[in-house]
Structure formats: C-alpha cells, structure tokens
Amino acid sequence: MNSVLLINKPPSLTSHDVVNRVRRILQQRSVGHLGTLDPLATGVLPLVIGNLTRLAQFYTDSEKIYEGVIRFGFATDTYDADGEPIGAALTVKVSLEEVRELAARFRGVIQQMPPPFSAKKIRGVPAYKLARKHKEVPLTPVQVEIKEFEILGLSDVAEEDVADKKSLPADSSEKITQQGTRARFRARVASGTYMRSVAHDMGQLLGCGAHLESLRRTSVAEFDLRDAHRLEEVDAAAREGRVEDLFVHPRSLLPHLPAVTADEESAARIRAGRTVNLPEMSQARLVKVFYGQRELIAIATRVAGTLFHAKIVLAGDFDKQLVDRQTR
C-alpha cells in the first residue's frame, strides 16, 4: 500500500493523532504527514503511506494557503485560542481600513518570531517542551515569506464549527462590518510561516493584543482541501474494501516534474540502482518514473546527457510482477 491520502483534519486532534488513527484503520505502520497542523487547526493534511513516505523530502518547502480568524482584544501564551490569556481582555473594535493597512506590512519577505509553543528546536529540544515547563524559550527571528495576505472582513461573531467545511463562506456579508473584534483572512505563505505569530504581532502593533481564533489549511503544495476526506470516510471505505478509491492518483503527484513510463528492463535496472537511458528526458533534471499507469517506482536525477539514476526508489507491485515472470 504505497499511496498518498488527503485527510480533512478535525479540530482538537494533533497531526500525529491523525497519523495514528490512519495507521490503525489501514493496518499500516508506515504512515507520515507532509506538514504539521496545530491541534486547533483544521483542513488538508496530506498523508504518505508505505514507501511513498520517501517522497516527504520533496515537500519540505511546499507553499500553503490558509483561511482563518484573528480575534483582537487579548493575546494568549500560545498565540492561539488554545492558550491562556495574557493580561486582561480589552473591549476593542478595530476598523477594516486599519487592519487592511496593517496586513499590508506583513506581505513579502519578513522576519518573524516563532511562537514559544512551537516545534522549533532550542539546542535540540522543541520549544513547546520548554514553554510547558515554564522555562526560558530563547527563540530568534526567522525569515519567512507571506505571498498573499487578504483581510476578507470584520465581524463580532465567533466563527461556527468549521471542521467539515472546505472553505470560508462565499458570501457572509450579514456578519461582516466596518468595525469588529474579529478579522477573517486568507493567506498564501511559504513553508515555515506561523499564522499564529502574524495574529500575535498584529495585536502588538495595534496595542490591544490579538490571537489566532481559528485556522483552516485549504491547500498545501498540489493538494487541495476539496479533495480531502474525513477520518470517518476513510474508516468506512476501509471496512468496505474500497479505500484505494480515496488515494491520490500517483500521476498527479509532484506535477512540476516530468513523468516517464519505464519498460520492464528499465524498471529492473532502476530497482537495482543502475543508470538508465531516457532520451526523451534530455532537458529534465529530475523525473518521475512509472511502471504502468499507477506505479511510481522512482524519482530519478540526470547524471549525464540522457542517463538517469534513481535519487529514491519506491518499491511497488512491479517488483512482485518481475519476480513472478522470472520464476515462471
């Protein structure tokens, strides 16, 4: 079972909780994810299964798109709604104009301080472990990029439970005002960007405190929330023997890489760690190598001219097929 499965993560679960549940559902130990979502957050969580866990290295710098709500009036120690309030809450309403002007200051390449409750390592120890023990968390700013950051509107109403929603309402004008305590946003960011820190920093600059009230990831790399499945759906599909219908088609993975279909001889050479000649890929640096229509067997790199060598080998059903033929 070498596949990619998109999960629509519900709130309260950690990304590791989701991985563990899918391991039990699929009875498969080798399951990982392509980018942590905080427990508070919902949205698309791509899981890599079996030998496709080796693809994770190609997704470490993936772009992400988020939608969420920033609440103004008080900050929290975690920078989101799961944390403890810092100081007294203020009765404050911000204007749409000032929030949009402030949001513009965060667009582009900026220096961002990660939240103290984060997975950033401090001398090999995750920052959140130090923070939980009330120890000093000596974090330093890191460079991140916020490619788009749009304030959709303001509201005084807390966002309803959106665990099963795939995007913000297209028209929620009845809740949007020119002033309010909450700002709905959409952001497209580079890997490593914390929207919790954006919310916290906006509150600091406005002098009223703020935190991230809700967050939903609608996209990561080529994966979209609209194609994601609830854990209950995966469980039901597994019980009915149709879980493979939920897997991402291998041909759609890493769409920026060209694909080539190997014949039996080339597939065997790749699996044995030998170079193969791919004349149709003379201009490519990296290629996806398939055996048949669905078996992604390797990511290969060009070593000279039209000669390619496997950067990673992804064992698949073709191994068994080749063995079967050789033992007949």
C-alpha positions in Angstrom: 0.0 0.0 0.0 2.1 2.8 -1.3 -0.1 5.9 -1.6 -1.0 9.5 -0.7 -4.2 10.1 1.2 -5.6 13.6 1.9 -7.3 14.0 5.3 -9.6 16.8 6.3 -8.2 17.2 9.9 -10.8 18.0 12.5 -10.0 20.3 15.4 -8.5 19.1 18.7 -6.5 16.3 17.2 -2.8 16.7 16.6 -1.4 15.7 13.3 0.3 12.7 15.0 -3.1 11.7 16.3 -4.4 11.6 12.7 -1.4 9.6 11.6 -2.0 7.0 14.4 -5.7 6.7 13.5 -5.0 6.1 9.9 -2.3 3.5 10.8 -5.0 1.6 12.7 -7.6 2.0 10.0 -5.3 0.8 7.2 -3.4 -1.6 9.4 -0.2 0.0 8.1 2.7 1.1 10.2 4.4 3.2 7.6 2.3 6.4 7.6 3.6 10.0 7.8 2.3 13.5 7.1 3.5 16.4 4.9 3.3 19.3 7.2 2.1 19.7 10.8 -1.2 21.3 11.6 -1.7 22.6 15.1 -4.4 20.9 17.2 -6.7 24.0 16.9 -6.3 24.0 13.1 -8.5 22.1 10.6 -8.0 21.4 6.9 -6.0 19.4 4.4 -3.4 17.1 5.9 -1.6 15.0 3.2 -0.5 11.6 4.5 2.1 9.5 2.8 1.8 5.7 3.1 4.2 2.9 2.7 7.2 3.6 0.5 5.8 6.9 -0.6 6.9 8.3 2.8 10.2 8.7 1.0 8.6 11.5 -1.0 8.4 13.7 2.1 11.8 15.3 1.2 10.3 16.8 -1.9 7.6 18.6 0.1 9.6 20.3 2.8 9.4 23.7 1.2 5.8 23.5 0.0 3.6 26.6 -0.3 0.5 26.7 1.9 -2.9 28.5 1.8 -4.8 29.3 5.0 -8.1 30.8 5.9 -8.9 31.9 9.5 -10.0 34.4 12.1 -7.9 36.7 14.2 -9.5 37.9 17.4 -8.4 41.3 18.8 -8.6 42.3 22.5 -6.2 40.0 24.2 -3.1 37.8 23.5 -2.5 34.3 24.7 0.6 32.4 25.6 0.3 30.1 22.6 -0.7 32.8 20.3 -4.0 31.0 19.5 -7.3 30.2 21.2 -5.9 27.1 22.9 -3.7 29.2 25.1 -4.1 31.1 28.4 -4.9 34.8 28.1 -2.1 37.2 28.8 -3.4 40.2 30.8 -6.9 41.5 31.0 -9.1 41.4 27.9 -9.8 44.8 26.3 -13.1 45.9 24.8 -11.9 47.0 21.4 -13.2 47.3 17.9 -10.7 47.7 15.1 -11.6 49.2 11.7 -11.5 47.4 8.4 -9.2 50.1 7.0 -6.6 49.9 9.7 -6.5 46.1 9.7 -6.0 46.0 6.0 -3.3 48.6 6.1 -1.6 46.6 8.9 -1.9 43.4 6.9 0.0 45.0 4.0 3.0 45.4 6.3 3.2 41.6 6.7 3.3 40.8 3.0 6.6 39.8 1.4 9.7 38.6 3.0 9.7 39.4 6.7 11.5 38.5 9.9 9.1 36.5 12.1 9.5 35.4 15.7 8.1 31.8 16.1 5.6 31.2 18.9 7.1 29.9 22.2 4.7 26.9 21.9 6.1 25.6 18.6 8.2 22.7 17.3 11.2 25.0 16.7 14.3 23.3 18.2 16.3 25.1 21.0 19.6 23.2 21.4 17.8 20.1 20.1 14.7 20.5 22.3 11.3 21.5 20.9 10.4 25.0 22.1 7.0 23.9 23.3 8.6 21.4 25.8 10.5 24.2 27.4 7.4 26.5 27.4 5.3 23.9 29.1 7.9 23.7 31.9 7.8 27.5 32.2 11.5 27.6 31.1 13.0 30.3 29.1 12.5 29.9 25.4 15.3 31.8 23.7 13.9 31.9 20.1 15.3 34.1 17.4 13.5 35.6 14.4 13.5 33.6 11.1 12.9 34.8 7.6 9.6 33.8 6.2 7.5 34.9 3.1 3.9 35.8 3.1 3.0 35.9 -0.6 -0.6 37.0 -0.1 -2.5 38.2 3.0 -6.0 39.4 2.4 -8.4 40.7 5.1 -11.8 39.5 4.0 -13.8 41.5 6.5 -14.5 42.1 10.2 -17.1 40.5 12.5 -18.2 40.5 16.1 -19.4 36.9 15.8 -17.2 33.9 16.6 -16.8 31.5 13.6 -19.0 28.5 13.9 -17.6 25.0 14.0 -16.0 24.5 10.5 -14.5 21.1 10.8 -16.4 19.8 7.8 -16.3 23.0 5.7 -13.9 23.2 2.8 -13.7 27.0 2.6 -15.0 30.2 4.2 -18.5 31.1 3.1 -18.5 32.8 -0.3 -20.9 35.4 1.0 -21.1 36.1 4.7 -21.9 39.8 4.4 -24.5 39.6 7.1 -21.7 39.1 9.6 -19.1 41.5 8.0 -18.9 45.0 9.4 -16.6 48.0 9.0 -15.6 47.6 12.7 -15.3 44.5 14.8 -13.4 42.3 17.2 -12.5 39.6 14.6 -10.9 39.7 11.2 -11.3 37.0 8.7 -8.3 36.4 6.4 -6.9 34.4 3.6 -3.1 33.9 3.3 -0.7 32.2 0.9 2.6 31.6 2.6 5.9 29.9 2.1 6.9 26.9 4.3 7.8 27.8 7.9 5.4 30.7 8.3 3.3 30.8 11.5 -0.1 32.5 11.2 -0.2 32.4 15.0 2.7 34.8 15.1 1.1 37.0 12.5 -2.0 37.3 14.6 0.0 38.0 17.8 2.2 40.6 16.1 -0.8 42.4 14.7 -2.2 42.7 18.2 1.1 44.0 19.5 1.3 46.7 16.8 -2.3 47.8 17.4 -1.7 47.9 21.2 -4.7 45.7 22.0 -3.4 42.2 21.9 -4.7 39.5 19.5 -4.6 35.8 18.9 -5.5 33.3 16.2 -9.1 32.2 16.9 -9.4 29.6 14.1 -7.3 28.3 11.2 -8.1 26.1 8.2 -5.5 25.0 5.7 -7.1 24.9 2.3 -4.0 23.9 0.2 -0.5 22.6 0.6 1.6 22.0 -2.5 -0.6 20.5 -5.2 -3.1 19.1 -2.6 -6.5 20.8 -2.1 -8.9 20.6 0.8 -11.8 19.9 -1.7 -10.2 16.5 -2.3 -9.7 15.6 1.3 -11.6 13.0 3.3 -12.8 12.9 6.9 -11.5 10.1 9.1 -14.9 8.6 9.3 -15.0 8.3 5.5 -11.6 6.6 5.4 -12.7 4.2 8.1 -15.9 3.3 6.2 -14.1 2.9 2.9 -11.5 0.6 4.6 -14.3 -1.6 6.1 -16.0 -1.8 2.7 -12.7 -2.7 0.8 -12.7 0.5 -1.3 -10.2 2.6 0.5 -7.9 2.7 -2.6 -10.6 4.8 -4.3 -9.7 7.6 -1.9 -6.0 7.7 -2.7 -4.4 10.5 -4.8 -3.7 9.3 -8.3 0.1 8.8 -8.4 0.4 10.6 -11.8 -0.8 13.9 -10.1 2.0 13.9 -7.5 4.8 16.4 -7.9 3.2 17.9 -11.0 6.2 20.2 -11.7 8.3 17.0 -12.5 8.0 15.4 -15.9 7.0 11.7 -16.0 8.2 8.8 -17.9 6.9 5.2 -18.1 9.6 2.6 -17.9 9.6 -0.7 -19.6 10.3 -3.9 -17.7 14.1 -3.8 -18.4 14.4 -0.2 -17.4 12.4 -0.8 -14.2 14.6 -3.6 -13.2 17.7 -1.5 -13.8 16.4 1.3 -11.7 15.4 -1.0 -8.9 19.0 -2.5 -9.0 20.5 1.0 -8.6 21.8 1.2 -12.2 21.6 4.1 -14.6 19.0 4.1 -17.4 18.9 5.9 -20.7 15.9 8.2 -21.0 16.4 10.1 -24.3 13.0 11.8 -24.2 14.0 13.5 -20.9 17.3 15.1 -22.1 16.3 18.6 -20.7 15.0 17.4 -17.3 17.0 17.4 -14.0 14.6 15.2 -12.1 11.9 12.9 -13.4 9.1 10.7 -12.0 9.5 7.1 -13.3 6.4 4.9 -13.5 5.9 1.3 -14.3 2.5 1.0 -15.8 0.0 3.8 -15.2 -0.2 3.9 -11.4 3.1 2.5 -10.0 5.5 5.3 -9.2 8.8 3.4 -8.8 11.4 6.1 -8.5 12.4 9.8 -8.7 15.5 9.8 -10.9 18.1 12.5 -11.4 20.0 13.2 -14.6 23.7 12.3 -14.2 25.0 12.9 -17.7 23.3 13.6 -21.1 20.2 11.3 -21.1 21.4 9.0 -18.4 19.4 9.0 -15.2 20.0 7.4 -11.8 17.4 6.9 -9.1 17.5 9.5 -6.4 15.0 7.5 -4.4 13.5 4.1 -5.3 9.9 3.5 -4.4 9.2 -0.3 -4.3 5.9 -1.2 -5.8 3.9 -4.0 -7.3 6.2 -4.1 -10.2 8.8 -5.9 -8.0 6.4 -8.8 -7.5 5.4 -8.8 -11.2 9.1 -9.0 -12.2 9.8 -11.8 -9.8 6.7 -13.7 -10.9 7.9 -13.5 -14.5 11.4 -14.5 -13.7 10.3 -17.6 -11.8 7.8 -19.0 -14.3 
